[in-house]
């Protein structure tokens, strides 16, 4: 029973991580404009995401512009996009595979070994999806840090980490933790010894000696 609870906990954590990955990919606040400098302008807030850049006015009006050309984007943004989409697709596949292997489901009840294998495979796919999201967010964050400390970057063109980046890190952590729990939820194999065969009893002696 405890093993089934551990499996269910891993699935719920991984599923929440997958939802967080979708939210992080869609959010436009991957990097926010930094106000580190002498000329601080608080009338508007500038932030960029994977698909668009937005400007938020102090009046509450928000204007966003979708990136028009895919080939005009830098390599970091293109790679981050690809890794996040791969993470979402792998997470979707992992959900279906892990659902079949869940002990609370009726699928593959006749084959317990195959059912456990499906749960482990789903956990492995969740781990790969979490790694893809973690690499994407870490790569994008490293690019922000490099541009922030680059002396050639103007002060008014520097950016800091946005909320979407922290959401992506949390989502990757949940996918990795949930996938690990799914992989560890299967019981250990117990060594089974063959039952000893009964030896035939010797026939009782008739009491007569034959020559």
Secondary structure, 3 states (H helix, E strand, C coil): CHHHHHHHHHHHHHHHHHHHHHHHHHCCCCEEECCCCCCCCCCEEEEECCCEEEEEECCCCEEEEECCCCCCCCHHHHHHHHHHHHHHHHHHHHHHHHHHHCCCCCCCCCCHHHHHHHHHHHHHHHHHHHHHHHHHHHHHHHHHHHHHCCCCCCHHHCEEECHHHHHHHHHHHHHHHHHHHHHHCCCCCCCCCCCCCCCCCCCCCCCCCCC
